[in-house]
Structure formats: structure tokens, C-alpha cells
Amino acid sequence: MKAIVVTDQAAGAAGMKLMERTEPQAAINDVVVQVHASGFVNTEAEWPSTWTDRLDRDRTPAILGHELAGVVTAIGYGTTGFSIGQRVVGLADWYRDGTLAEYTAIEARNLAPLPNDVDFTVGASLPISGLTAWQGLFVHGRLQAGQRVIAHGAAGAVGSMVAQLAREFGAYVIGTGRAADRQAALDFGAHEFVDLGNESLEDIGSVDLVFDVIGGDVGKRSARLLRSGGTLVSVIGPYEDLPDGCRVIDFVVEADRAQLSEIVERVRDGRLRTNIGDVSNLDNAIATFNSTERRKGKTVIRIR
Ligand SMILES: NC(=O)c1ccc[n+]([C@@H]2O[C@H](COP(=O)([O-])OP(=O)(O)OC[C@H]3O[C@@H](n4cnc5c(N)ncnc54)[C@H](OP(=O)(O)O)[C@@H]3O)[C@@H](O)[C@H]2O)c1
């Protein structure tokens, strides 16, 4: 099968290659999925799990990609809940060969059913950005209706989901980003927008929750706006020199079937709009990843 592979950590993302690899087998509790579309996060080459297994041993050549939409083609011993031919969507293990391939083996618990009326490209755009937003707002951030939330990078893949879900839940949403992102962030549900390059974040007053996808000084300045008892939820920490008493949750998104099904259902009934940027195919994927053009939204690779 064809797959996008990295072989050399020193080369990082520049070392990606389209290669022939052996089709995977389904282990206990796995299914094999014929991947129709895969999402991609451009920082993957920086993640330790791209290069090593859980015991820190070199696992290259490694197949990239962790988000998939596709069809089940094989079922491992003891696996329940899915059938051959079923459409699925999911978030693959960080430490296993991934989804930028014609087939991938994945634990069934990492998957949710994908309804027939949700396109594979749309499905593949959802797992990381949707689950990250859901877990940050509702699990780690314990969002309450009526609270004020900063959604950093609100025109980006994660931030656009944060803005929409927080607004649906009854929060007041302050989106941030670059000047050019204002309208997109407002369209994704932000009540107001702060252009971080030209406007003062400090002018927005106090907030209950900060959802940070930018980090550094932006994260630190946002933390100072938190009300007593407020939370900084981050996927980009850790931070130095945060204000005293600030509750900080720096987390890595996890697969969760029930949450992913909630997200898919919202996309299906129009409550949630996915934010797809570049769409490419396996042959052109590496050129897409290496493009110097500014990305807008989630990159999706159509495999079939
Ligand atoms: N820990 C986890 O589980 C987890 C999960 C998902 C994502 N992440 C991480 O979260 C980050 C965001 O992911 P994403 O997929 O949402 O990326 P994305 O689609 O590129 O969105 C980020 C948005 O923030 C904007 N932005 C970044 N720095 C900015 C700044 N200094 N001022 C104003 N706007 C700025 C970006 O604009 P530009 O494109 O112009 O910079 C972009 O619109 C990535 O680093 C990713 O690796 C972590």
C-alpha cells in the first residue's frame, strides 16, 4: 500500500516520503480501516511519539497521520462493535503507524461510526480539532453557560471548534487571531474579536476560561485576565511565570467515541461547521504539507 513515511528525525518534516509499505494486520481489539481521508496537523514532526514507541525506542520508518475517515476491512480477535464495510471516523494512537496510508490498524475503541450522510473529507477533519475543543471546554475547563471565554486562534482548526461549541453552550466568546481572521472568527461564533497584532487583549476585561492554542506571551497575558477560580486550558504549554492561583490544564487530546459521536452529530445537523483548509491527495500530500502559503483551517488528504 502507499503511505507517507518519515525515516529521519534530524530531517523532520522535510524527510517525508511517499513509499510502499506492507498492509497492516488487525491485532487483538483492532480493526483495519481502508482510509478514505486523513486529517493532518503540521506540527506532527515535532511530537516525540512520531519518532519513538512508548519505551522511547526508535520506531522509524513511521507512517504519519492520526485522523481518519474510512471503511472497516478486517476485524481483530476479540474486537466488538464494528462490522466489515462499516463507515468509521477516529483518532489513531500517537505511537502507532498512522492514517496517511491506504490502510491502517487501529484499536476499535478509538473509532466512532460515521453516518452515511457525512462525507469522508468532513469526517477526517473532525477528530483532533473537535475532540480537543470538546475536552478543553467541557472536561478540563468545566465550562458553564454565561461564562466569558477567550478562544485563541478562533479562525484555526481547533479555535473555530472552540468558538462554536462554547457559543452553543451559552458562553460569551472572545475570539483572537491575526487581523485577516476577524470575519472568519465572527462567522465561527465569536461575539467579538481581538486582533493580537494590533489590538490590546487587556481591553476585554476579565474572563472565566482561556483556551490557548498559541502559547508563550499570549498565553501568559491571557492568564492575567482570569477571574479568581478561572482556568487556563492549553494544548500548547507548559508556561513559565504564570500568575499565582491560576488553574492551568495543559493536556493532550484523547480518543473518545461518545464525544466524537456528539461532534459528528452536530456537524450532521448543522450546529457545528467544520473548518477545512487544503484538500489534497496522497501523491500531492507532501507538497501540500510543505507549502509556504498561509494555512486556513484543517488540512485533509483524500486517500481514495
Ligand atoms: N495537545 C493537543 O492535544 C493538541 C491538539 C490539537 C492541536 N494542538 C496544537 O495546537 C496548535 C493549534 O492547532 P490548530 O490545528 O488549531 O492550528 P491552526 O489551524 O494553525 O490554528 C492556529 C490559529 O492561531 C493563529 N495564531 C497562531 N499564533 C498567533 C499569534 N501569535 N497571533 C495571532 N494568531 C496566531 C494561527 O494563525 P497563523 O496560521 O497565521 O499562525 C491560526 O489561525 C498547534 O500547535 C497544534 O500542534 C495540540
The ligand as a MOL file (V3000), in Angstrom:
LIG
                    3D

  0  0  0     0  0            999 V3000
M  V30 BEGIN CTAB
M  V30 COUNTS 48 52 0 0 0
M  V30 BEGIN ATOM
M  V30 1 N -2.0780 18.9720 22.7680 0
M  V30 2 C -3.0340 18.6130 21.9260 0
M  V30 3 O -3.7600 17.6510 22.1530 0
M  V30 4 C -3.2450 19.3970 20.6560 0
M  V30 5 C -4.3800 19.1330 19.8900 0
M  V30 6 C -4.6150 19.9010 18.7650 0
M  V30 7 C -3.7140 20.9060 18.4010 0
M  V30 8 N -2.6140 21.1150 19.1650 0 CHG=1
M  V30 9 C -1.6850 22.2060 18.8350 0
M  V30 10 O -2.4270 23.4130 18.8850 0
M  V30 11 C -1.9030 24.3190 17.9320 0
M  V30 12 C -3.0250 24.8420 17.0630 0
M  V30 13 O -3.5160 23.7860 16.2560 0
M  V30 14 P -4.5330 24.0880 15.0680 0
M  V30 15 O -4.6760 22.8270 14.3050 0
M  V30 16 O -5.7430 24.7690 15.5630 0 CHG=-1
M  V30 17 O -3.6580 25.1380 14.2060 0
M  V30 18 P -4.1580 26.2320 13.1960 0
M  V30 19 O -5.2850 25.7260 12.3610 0
M  V30 20 O -2.9370 26.7470 12.5040 0
M  V30 21 O -4.7760 27.3860 14.1450 0
M  V30 22 C -3.9970 28.2510 14.9200 0
M  V30 23 C -4.5200 29.6660 14.6540 0
M  V30 24 O -3.9050 30.5680 15.5760 0
M  V30 25 C -3.2990 31.6330 14.8360 0
M  V30 26 N -2.1220 32.1390 15.5280 0
M  V30 27 C -1.0190 31.4600 15.9000 0
M  V30 28 N -0.1430 32.2780 16.5070 0
M  V30 29 C -0.7080 33.5100 16.5150 0
M  V30 30 C -0.3120 34.7860 17.0030 0
M  V30 31 N 0.8610 34.9510 17.6040 0
M  V30 32 N -1.1390 35.8360 16.8340 0
M  V30 33 C -2.3380 35.6810 16.2320 0
M  V30 34 N -2.7910 34.4930 15.7350 0
M  V30 35 C -1.9640 33.4190 15.8740 0
M  V30 36 C -2.9030 30.9670 13.5320 0
M  V30 37 O -2.6140 31.9300 12.5400 0
M  V30 38 P -1.3010 31.6720 11.6000 0
M  V30 39 O -1.6180 30.4600 10.8000 0
M  V30 40 O -1.1940 32.9130 10.7940 0
M  V30 41 O -0.1230 31.4850 12.5290 0
M  V30 42 C -4.1350 30.1290 13.2480 0
M  V30 43 O -5.1920 30.8900 12.7050 0
M  V30 44 C -0.8170 23.5780 17.1590 0
M  V30 45 O 0.4310 23.9180 17.7160 0
M  V30 46 C -1.1300 22.1150 17.4280 0
M  V30 47 O 0.0050 21.2940 17.3810 0
M  V30 48 C -2.3610 20.3830 20.2820 0
M  V30 END ATOM
M  V30 BEGIN BOND
M  V30 1 1 1 2
M  V30 2 2 2 3
M  V30 3 1 2 4
M  V30 4 1 4 5
M  V30 5 2 4 48
M  V30 6 2 5 6
M  V30 7 1 6 7
M  V30 8 2 7 8
M  V30 9 1 8 9
M  V30 10 1 8 48
M  V30 11 1 9 10
M  V30 12 1 9 46
M  V30 13 1 10 11
M  V30 14 1 11 12
M  V30 15 1 11 44
M  V30 16 1 12 13
M  V30 17 1 13 14
M  V30 18 2 14 15
M  V30 19 1 14 16
M  V30 20 1 14 17
M  V30 21 1 17 18
M  V30 22 2 18 19
M  V30 23 1 18 20
M  V30 24 1 18 21
M  V30 25 1 21 22
M  V30 26 1 22 23
M  V30 27 1 23 24
M  V30 28 1 23 42
M  V30 29 1 24 25
M  V30 30 1 25 26
M  V30 31 1 25 36
M  V30 32 1 26 27
M  V30 33 1 26 35
M  V30 34 2 27 28
M  V30 35 1 28 29
M  V30 36 1 29 30
M  V30 37 2 29 35
M  V30 38 1 30 31
M  V30 39 2 30 32
M  V30 40 1 32 33
M  V30 41 2 33 34
M  V30 42 1 34 35
M  V30 43 1 36 37
M  V30 44 1 36 42
M  V30 45 1 37 38
M  V30 46 2 38 39
M  V30 47 1 38 40
M  V30 48 1 38 41
M  V30 49 1 42 43
M  V30 50 1 44 45
M  V30 51 1 44 46
M  V30 52 1 46 47
M  V30 END BOND
M  V30 END CTAB
M  END
